[in-house]
Amino acid sequence: MCPKRSPLEMHRRRPSPSGMTIEELNSSELVALLGPAEDATTRIQPREAFSMSMKLSTTFMAITFIVTSLFAFSFGCVARISILASYGQLQSTHQPPHPTSTLSAEGELSVKKLPAPTILPGKEVPYTTYTSKHFQMPGSSTSNTLHIDRSSSVPSSVKEHRNSSLFGLDGPNMNEHVHNSDDSGEHVPAGQHLLVDFKDVDSEFLNSEERLAQAMIELTNESKLTLLSYHCHSLVPIGVSCAGVLLESHVAFHTWPLEGVITMDLFTCGGGLLIPLLPLVEKLFGVPRVPEIGVDPKDIPKPTMLWSHKWRGFRHGYDPNAEEEEGDSHQYQCLDRWVLGKLNLDIKKPIASTRTKFQAYDVYEVMHPQKRDIVSYQKSLGQEDSYEARNPDLFAPNRILFLDGVSQSTRYGDASYHESIVHPAMIAHDSPERVAIIGGGEGATMREVLKHNTVKKVVMIEIDDEIVGLSKQYLPEWSDCSNIECSAKWCFDDKRAEARYEDAMAYFINSFYNAGKEEEKYDVIIMDALDPNDGVEFATYLYTDDAYIQSLYNGLTESGILVVQVGEVPASGAPPDEIGAFKNRALMLKQLEQVGFKSIHLYEEGHSGFMAPWATLVAFKDEDTRNNWYRNSAEVDVQIKKRIRKATSRTPLLRNFDGSTMMSYQITPKGFRRPTPQKTKCST
């Protein structure tokens, strides 16, 4: 084919009318030559426009929209199911039994056989997505990430560890604490945080990713937690850091092998308790050091564990009509604040933790570094002839009893507290023969009463009979009467002792509210029960019920004395009892005066082992007995010599109370001597 030519080229080849070429023409001649001979538009006939219209009904448009939407929705559902099915297949078939994504700091792939997390039998684990970002840092020699192996599960014959140190062989299985169970109640934005520090641990164990990872997996499996994945780094030059993602939250730790130290934390938002897991944590991570050749194993220190437990998040205030979950009432009480939450205690050992029909019962053994020396305590346990070994009681850790999270009695303050609520009133009475104790199930109040040779009958009314048995097992010193002449080894076996396991309020109202009843009355009644500021309904009745207080008055002889422990002494800046947390105490004082007591006195004991000085109320039915309260120091010592039975050993029966102590009880604490503010009207 010939190439197309432009009009200009054709004009160049076509001669002009004058016979000249196009290059020889001037501009005007060139314009005339290039212009068209006639207007081209005059030769083109206009074409008629074509238009088309279509009318769609509203029904057709609606049906079309619905059909396309259903098709899109169905296609999306099928695609989602296919993706999830393929994801599950990848997890179960394409994931290796021991997936190791191991990357060295230099970018080279290394191989380590670390165990993979597995699913516990009978537990459904939802599918999760995984997102991660790896950084090649010079301080890390390896990096390992492992995910849960859905192709296998832990066999049902997993060894069930029992918390023998807490509960004995008959205690609950730790696997009974089901974490994050849907049937454990409403999920709330709260959880538990367990912090654990170890020292003097084997350095090879602390530098082994494999052994540490295996310990972490055993911890989560045997505590019925679900480990979704974990990530570990071997550090340069030494040390390991690991973090595990739990279905319930997380677990993490870091090691210092040269120092023999590992610190770890475990957080869960499930319903199971973490404190019962401590023996398992100590077993798995508190690995003793291996002695070197020529080193005596006795010279190798045993691993030391420090731990702290915290209630985290927000447990109250979301639904005011919802009932409290078990354990929430402990959150701001003495147990959590002064024991469980502390990480600086040299010794913090749970001795017992259980629930009776009425309350939670906890016993802990603690040693604060500012009050006792751990080295001296260790010496007291030795066999060498040292001062510590000859006097072990002086260096023993404190043992504390908690009921519903509130401290009730301590080893350090046992003598001071129980002697202060018993002996002042007993000495003030001329000859107390019949004594009633309300509460006091641990037995220490009864122990002090039985030291008086005038006592013929002491009746303890305790609603919770389990407290007596538990205290005999875990607090044997509290009810030990072996040092009292002519008594029994266990105070409750003394022939003068009687225990009634019933409601004390009902007992006194039924026996003494009607003054005409022929019931044998008591010379001294000691109420060692709940504190007046306890936030329970029964505590309010104990201190304010008219019929009960009248029955206490009627149940006393004409020279009888009522003794009531009434909680901590008001601080100098505290509001008056009438408008503060101790309003029950103020109401009781008024009611005691109304029923007929001639004299009411308040005194304090500052060595009871509590966080504040403790107050005791004593009320007298006649003035003669009240006058005995103000005997001088020598007269009180004479009465002690006459009244108190002899000891069977060289240890004196009274360790705190004497005439001088009684003189201090005769002074009312300043916190009770403030005038109550009166409402006044401003004059205009």
PyMOL commands that set and color helices and strands:
alter all, ss='L'
color gray80, all
select helices_A, chain A and resi 7-13+22-24+27-34+40-43+58-94+164-167+174-176+182-184+203-206+209-222+275-285+297-299+328-330+334-340+374-380+387-390+392-394+414-428+444-449+465-474+476-479+491-493+504-512+537-544+546-554+577-579+583-595+623-628+633-643+659-665+670-672
alter helices_A, ss='H'
color red, helices_A
select strands_A, chain A and resi 118-119+140-147+149-153+190-199+227-235+240-246+249-256+261-268+304-313+347-355+360-367+398-403+406-410+434-439+457-461+497-500+522-528+556-568+599-605+614-620
alter strands_A, ss='S'
color yellow, strands_A
deselect
rebuild
show_as cartoon
